[in-house]
Amino acid sequence: MPTTRQFVESSAIQGAAAVITGETARYILTVLRYKTGGELFIFDEKGRFFKGIITSCAKNAVHLSITPQPAPDTESPLSITLCQGMLKGSKMDLVVQKAVELGVKRIIPLVTTRTQLDYTRKIDRWKKIAIEAARQSMRVVVPEIAETASFTALTELIQAEGAAAIMFYEARGKGLKEISLTAQTGTTYVITGPEGGFTAEEVKLAESSGVVIATLGSRILRAETAAISAMTLVQFVFGDIGESRENLS
């Protein structure tokens, strides 16, 4: 059986033991069909990584004996916060999932002028999507899903931090290869818009806060396509996508 990785809350880890409960326990036992003596790896929100041996299991609980392990090198050297204009329906779910797979450290759902809000209290849902995407992509860090923020609050945060920030805009902007990332902090903010894009006023506000305006080319992309494309390109130009590597453990 292939060895799996599962996320657990740090509170589930006590010394050399851990207890997995709830949906994750049921998944391990009923879908993966693990039994006593099975080996799996677990990680928590602190980035800790452990090898576990199942010592006992019941319908809704898996008990493990664990030993600390060096975390696999699956994290990007680029600390990206994706600021995504809120999207309708399942589109935001898709962007959260793919952004985690592409290596972001944090996602801020963004309320903009053209955001079409129908129901915004989906933070818990997006956290679950982030956990599953991190597990599937063999990451050992689950990105933070922040509370929603206004566009003005975001620009004030970027300006206060002196952070590097790139905002993708369909009407104009620099190519990524023309941009040099320099900042006082290690965070790079990548800002992508909702359906309908950003307004000219929002672009002006971003520029006055030190945000670099960038383009994804001459074609108009759907909001979810633009977000995934932007993340991929930023990781390719500044991060670790496209780099050679040895066998992934």
C-alpha positions as a Markdown table, in Angstrom:
| # | Residue | x | y | z |
|---|---|---|---|---|
| 1 | Met | 0.0 | 0.0 | 0.0 |
| 2 | Pro | 1.4 | 3.5 | -0.9 |
| 3 | Thr | 2.3 | 5.6 | 2.1 |
| 4 | Thr | -0.1 | 8.5 | 2.5 |
| 5 | Arg | 0.2 | 11.9 | 4.2 |
| 6 | Gln | -2.6 | 13.3 | 6.3 |
| 7 | Phe | -3.1 | 16.7 | 8.0 |
| 8 | Val | -3.9 | 16.8 | 11.7 |
| 9 | Glu | -4.4 | 19.6 | 14.1 |
| 10 | Ser | -1.4 | 20.1 | 16.4 |
| 11 | Ser | -3.8 | 19.4 | 19.4 |
| 12 | Ala | -4.0 | 15.8 | 18.1 |
| 13 | Ile | -0.3 | 15.2 | 18.7 |
| 14 | Gln | 0.8 | 14.4 | 22.3 |
| 15 | Gly | 4.4 | 13.5 | 22.7 |
| 16 | Ala | 5.1 | 10.3 | 20.7 |
| 17 | Ala | 1.5 | 9.6 | 20.0 |
| 18 | Ala | -1.3 | 11.0 | 17.9 |
| 19 | Val | -5.0 | 10.4 | 17.6 |
| 20 | Ile | -6.8 | 11.1 | 14.3 |
| 21 | Thr | -10.6 | 11.4 | 14.5 |
| 22 | Gly | -13.6 | 12.5 | 12.5 |
| 23 | Glu | -13.6 | 12.6 | 8.7 |
| 24 | Thr | -9.9 | 12.0 | 8.4 |
| 25 | Ala | -10.1 | 8.8 | 10.5 |
| 26 | Arg | -13.0 | 7.5 | 8.4 |
| 27 | Tyr | -11.1 | 8.3 | 5.2 |
| 28 | Ile | -8.0 | 6.4 | 6.4 |
| 29 | Leu | -10.0 | 3.4 | 7.5 |
| 30 | Thr | -12.8 | 3.1 | 4.9 |
| 31 | Val | -11.3 | 4.6 | 1.8 |
| 32 | Leu | -7.6 | 3.8 | 2.2 |
| 33 | Arg | -8.4 | 0.7 | 4.2 |
| 34 | Tyr | -5.5 | 1.0 | 6.6 |
| 35 | Lys | -5.4 | -1.4 | 9.5 |
| 36 | Thr | -3.3 | -1.8 | 12.7 |
| 37 | Gly | 0.3 | -1.8 | 11.9 |
| 38 | Gly | -0.1 | 0.4 | 8.8 |
| 39 | Glu | 2.4 | 3.2 | 8.2 |
| 40 | Leu | 1.5 | 6.7 | 7.2 |
| 41 | Phe | 2.9 | 10.3 | 7.6 |
| 42 | Ile | 1.1 | 13.2 | 9.3 |
| 43 | Phe | 1.8 | 16.9 | 9.4 |
| 44 | Asp | 0.2 | 19.8 | 11.3 |
| 45 | Glu | -0.3 | 23.5 | 10.8 |
| 46 | Lys | 3.0 | 24.2 | 12.4 |
| 47 | Gly | 4.8 | 22.5 | 9.6 |
| 48 | Arg | 5.9 | 19.5 | 11.8 |
| 49 | Phe | 6.2 | 16.1 | 10.0 |
| 50 | Phe | 5.9 | 12.7 | 11.5 |
| 51 | Lys | 6.1 | 9.1 | 10.6 |
| 52 | Gly | 3.2 | 7.1 | 12.2 |
| 53 | Ile | 2.4 | 3.5 | 12.9 |
| 54 | Ile | -1.2 | 2.6 | 13.6 |
| 55 | Thr | -1.3 | 1.1 | 17.0 |
| 56 | Ser | -5.1 | 0.7 | 17.2 |
| 57 | Cys | -8.2 | 1.8 | 15.3 |
| 58 | Ala | -11.9 | 2.1 | 15.8 |
| 59 | Lys | -14.7 | 3.4 | 13.6 |
| 60 | Asn | -14.0 | 7.1 | 14.3 |
| 61 | Ala | -10.4 | 7.1 | 15.7 |
| 62 | Val | -7.0 | 6.1 | 14.6 |
| 63 | His | -4.2 | 5.9 | 17.2 |
| 64 | Leu | -0.6 | 6.3 | 16.1 |
| 65 | Ser | 2.8 | 5.9 | 17.5 |
| 66 | Ile | 4.8 | 8.7 | 15.9 |
| 67 | Thr | 8.4 | 9.8 | 15.3 |
| 68 | Pro | 9.5 | 13.2 | 14.0 |
| 69 | Gln | 10.9 | 13.3 | 10.5 |
| 70 | Pro | 12.6 | 15.9 | 8.4 |
| 71 | Ala | 9.9 | 17.6 | 6.3 |
| 72 | Pro | 10.1 | 16.9 | 2.6 |
| 73 | Asp | 11.4 | 19.8 | 0.4 |
| 74 | Thr | 8.1 | 20.7 | -1.3 |
| 75 | Glu | 7.8 | 24.3 | -0.4 |
| 76 | Ser | 8.5 | 27.2 | -2.7 |
| 77 | Pro | 11.3 | 29.6 | -1.8 |
| 78 | Leu | 8.8 | 32.4 | -2.7 |
| 79 | Ser | 6.4 | 33.3 | 0.1 |
| 80 | Ile | 3.3 | 34.2 | -1.9 |
| 81 | Thr | 0.0 | 35.6 | -0.6 |
| 82 | Leu | -2.7 | 35.4 | -3.3 |
| 83 | Cys | -5.2 | 38.2 | -3.0 |
| 84 | Gln | -8.2 | 37.0 | -5.0 |
| 85 | Gly | -11.2 | 39.1 | -5.9 |
| 86 | Met | -14.1 | 37.0 | -4.7 |
| 87 | Leu | -15.6 | 34.8 | -7.4 |
| 88 | Lys | -19.1 | 33.3 | -7.7 |
| 89 | Gly | -20.0 | 29.8 | -7.1 |
| 90 | Ser | -17.4 | 27.0 | -7.3 |
| 91 | Lys | -14.9 | 29.3 | -9.2 |
| 92 | Met | -13.4 | 30.4 | -5.9 |
| 93 | Asp | -13.2 | 26.8 | -4.7 |
| 94 | Leu | -11.2 | 26.0 | -7.9 |
| 95 | Val | -8.8 | 29.0 | -7.4 |
| 96 | Val | -8.2 | 28.0 | -3.7 |
| 97 | Gln | -7.4 | 24.4 | -4.7 |
| 98 | Lys | -5.1 | 25.3 | -7.6 |
| 99 | Ala | -3.3 | 28.1 | -5.7 |
| 100 | Val | -2.5 | 25.6 | -2.9 |
| 101 | Glu | -1.2 | 23.1 | -5.4 |
| 102 | Leu | 1.0 | 25.9 | -6.9 |
| 103 | Gly | 2.6 | 26.7 | -3.6 |
| 104 | Val | 1.0 | 29.8 | -2.1 |
| 105 | Lys | 1.5 | 30.4 | 1.6 |
| 106 | Arg | -1.7 | 32.4 | 2.2 |
| 107 | Ile | -4.9 | 33.4 | 0.4 |
| 108 | Ile | -6.9 | 36.6 | 1.1 |
| 109 | Pro | -10.4 | 36.7 | -0.4 |
| 110 | Leu | -10.8 | 40.2 | -1.6 |
| 111 | Val | -13.8 | 42.4 | -1.8 |
| 112 | Thr | -13.5 | 44.8 | -4.7 |
| 113 | Thr | -15.8 | 47.2 | -6.5 |
| 114 | Arg | -17.0 | 44.6 | -9.0 |
| 115 | Thr | -17.1 | 41.7 | -6.6 |
| 116 | Gln | -20.6 | 40.0 | -6.9 |
| 117 | Leu | -21.3 | 38.9 | -3.4 |
| 118 | Asp | -23.9 | 36.3 | -2.8 |
| 119 | Tyr | -22.5 | 34.4 | 0.2 |
| 120 | Thr | -19.2 | 35.2 | 1.7 |
| 121 | Arg | -19.0 | 33.0 | 4.8 |
| 122 | Lys | -17.2 | 30.2 | 3.1 |
| 123 | Ile | -13.9 | 30.4 | 5.0 |
| 124 | Asp | -14.3 | 27.0 | 6.6 |
| 125 | Arg | -15.1 | 25.4 | 3.3 |
| 126 | Trp | -12.0 | 26.9 | 1.7 |
| 127 | Lys | -9.8 | 25.7 | 4.6 |
| 128 | Lys | -11.0 | 22.1 | 4.0 |
| 129 | Ile | -10.2 | 22.5 | 0.3 |
| 130 | Ala | -6.7 | 23.9 | 1.2 |
| 131 | Ile | -6.0 | 20.9 | 3.5 |
| 132 | Glu | -7.0 | 18.4 | 0.8 |
| 133 | Ala | -5.0 | 20.2 | -1.9 |
| 134 | Ala | -2.0 | 20.3 | 0.4 |
| 135 | Arg | -2.3 | 16.6 | 1.0 |
| 136 | Gln | -2.8 | 15.7 | -2.7 |
| 137 | Ser | 0.2 | 17.9 | -3.8 |
| 138 | Met | 2.5 | 16.4 | -1.2 |
| 139 | Arg | 2.9 | 19.6 | 0.7 |
| 140 | Val | 3.5 | 19.6 | 4.4 |
| 141 | Val | 2.3 | 23.2 | 5.0 |
| 142 | Val | -1.4 | 24.1 | 4.7 |
| 143 | Pro | -1.7 | 27.7 | 3.5 |
| 144 | Glu | -3.6 | 30.1 | 5.7 |
| 145 | Ile | -7.1 | 31.1 | 4.4 |
| 146 | Ala | -7.5 | 34.7 | 5.8 |
| 147 | Glu | -10.7 | 36.5 | 6.5 |
| 148 | Thr | -12.0 | 38.6 | 3.6 |
| 149 | Ala | -10.5 | 42.1 | 3.2 |
| 150 | Ser | -11.4 | 45.2 | 1.3 |
| 151 | Phe | -9.3 | 46.4 | -1.5 |
| 152 | Thr | -8.4 | 49.6 | 0.4 |
| 153 | Ala | -7.4 | 47.6 | 3.5 |
| 154 | Leu | -5.1 | 45.4 | 1.3 |
| 155 | Thr | -3.3 | 48.4 | -0.3 |
| 156 | Glu | -2.8 | 49.9 | 3.2 |
| 157 | Leu | -1.3 | 46.6 | 4.4 |
| 158 | Ile | 1.1 | 46.3 | 1.5 |
| 159 | Gln | 2.2 | 49.9 | 1.9 |
| 160 | Ala | 2.7 | 49.5 | 5.7 |
| 161 | Glu | 4.8 | 46.3 | 5.2 |
| 162 | Gly | 6.8 | 47.6 | 2.3 |
| 163 | Ala | 6.0 | 44.3 | 0.6 |
| 164 | Ala | 6.5 | 43.3 | -3.0 |
| 165 | Ala | 3.1 | 43.2 | -4.8 |
| 166 | Ile | 2.1 | 42.4 | -8.3 |
| 167 | Met | -1.4 | 43.1 | -9.6 |
| 168 | Phe | -2.7 | 41.6 | -12.8 |
| 169 | Tyr | -4.8 | 43.9 | -15.0 |
| 170 | Glu | -6.3 | 43.1 | -18.4 |
| 171 | Ala | -5.9 | 46.6 | -19.9 |
| 172 | Arg | -2.2 | 47.3 | -19.4 |
| 173 | Gly | 0.9 | 46.3 | -17.4 |
| 174 | Lys | 4.5 | 45.1 | -17.5 |
| 175 | Gly | 5.6 | 41.7 | -18.5 |
| 176 | Leu | 6.8 | 39.6 | -15.5 |
| 177 | Lys | 10.3 | 39.4 | -16.9 |
| 178 | Glu | 10.5 | 43.2 | -16.7 |
| 179 | Ile | 9.7 | 43.1 | -12.9 |
| 180 | Ser | 12.2 | 42.9 | -10.1 |
| 181 | Leu | 10.9 | 41.8 | -6.7 |
| 182 | Thr | 12.3 | 44.0 | -4.0 |
| 183 | Ala | 10.7 | 44.4 | -0.6 |
| 184 | Gln | 11.3 | 44.9 | 3.1 |
| 185 | Thr | 9.4 | 41.7 | 3.9 |
| 186 | Gly | 9.7 | 38.2 | 2.5 |
| 187 | Thr | 6.1 | 38.2 | 1.4 |
| 188 | Thr | 5.1 | 38.7 | -2.3 |
| 189 | Tyr | 1.5 | 39.7 | -2.8 |
| 190 | Val | -0.1 | 38.5 | -6.0 |
| 191 | Ile | -3.4 | 40.3 | -6.7 |
| 192 | Thr | -6.0 | 39.0 | -9.2 |
| 193 | Gly | -9.5 | 40.3 | -9.9 |
| 194 | Pro | -13.1 | 39.1 | -9.8 |
| 195 | Glu | -15.4 | 38.7 | -12.7 |
| 196 | Gly | -15.3 | 42.0 | -14.5 |
| 197 | Gly | -11.8 | 42.8 | -13.3 |
| 198 | Phe | -10.5 | 45.8 | -11.5 |
| 199 | Thr | -11.7 | 49.4 | -11.9 |
| 200 | Ala | -9.4 | 52.2 | -13.1 |
| 201 | Glu | -9.7 | 53.7 | -9.6 |
| 202 | Glu | -8.5 | 50.5 | -8.0 |
| 203 | Val | -5.5 | 50.3 | -10.3 |
| 204 | Lys | -4.6 | 53.9 | -9.5 |
| 205 | Leu | -4.9 | 53.2 | -5.8 |
| 206 | Ala | -2.7 | 50.1 | -6.1 |
| 207 | Glu | 0.0 | 52.0 | -8.0 |
| 208 | Ser | 0.1 | 54.7 | -5.4 |
| 209 | Ser | 0.7 | 52.1 | -2.8 |
| 210 | Gly | 3.7 | 50.7 | -4.6 |
| 211 | Val | 2.0 | 47.8 | -6.4 |
| 212 | Val | 3.4 | 46.8 | -9.8 |
| 213 | Ile | 0.8 | 46.4 | -12.5 |
| 214 | Ala | 1.4 | 43.4 | -14.7 |
| 215 | Thr | -0.3 | 41.8 | -17.7 |
| 216 | Leu | -1.1 | 38.3 | -18.7 |
| 217 | Gly | -1.1 | 39.2 | -22.4 |
| 218 | Ser | -3.4 | 40.4 | -25.1 |
| 219 | Arg | -6.3 | 37.9 | -24.6 |
| 220 | Ile | -9.0 | 38.4 | -22.0 |
| 221 | Leu | -9.1 | 35.5 | -19.6 |
| 222 | Arg | -11.8 | 34.3 | -17.3 |
| 223 | Ala | -11.2 | 35.4 | -13.7 |
| 224 | Glu | -10.4 | 31.8 | -12.5 |
| 225 | Thr | -8.1 | 31.2 | -15.5 |
| 226 | Ala | -6.3 | 34.5 | -14.9 |
| 227 | Ala | -5.7 | 33.6 | -11.2 |
| 228 | Ile | -4.3 | 30.2 | -12.0 |
| 229 | Ser | -2.2 | 31.5 | -14.9 |
| 230 | Ala | -0.8 | 34.4 | -12.7 |
| 231 | Met | 0.2 | 32.0 | -10.0 |
| 232 | Thr | 1.9 | 29.6 | -12.4 |
| 233 | Leu | 3.8 | 32.4 | -14.1 |
| 234 | Val | 5.0 | 34.1 | -10.9 |
| 235 | Gln | 6.2 | 30.7 | -9.6 |
| 236 | Phe | 8.0 | 30.0 | -12.9 |
| 237 | Val | 9.7 | 33.4 | -13.1 |
| 238 | Phe | 10.5 | 34.0 | -9.4 |
| 239 | Gly | 9.8 | 30.7 | -7.6 |
| 240 | Asp | 10.5 | 27.0 | -8.1 |
| 241 | Ile | 8.3 | 25.8 | -11.0 |
| 242 | Gly | 10.5 | 24.7 | -13.9 |
| 243 | Glu | 13.5 | 24.0 | -11.7 |
| 244 | Ser | 15.2 | 20.6 | -12.0 |
| 245 | Arg | 15.1 | 18.4 | -8.9 |
| 246 | Glu | 15.9 | 14.9 | -7.7 |
| 247 | Asn | 13.4 | 12.2 | -6.9 |
| 248 | Leu | 10.6 | 13.6 | -4.7 |
| 249 | Ser | 10.3 | 11.6 | -1.4 |
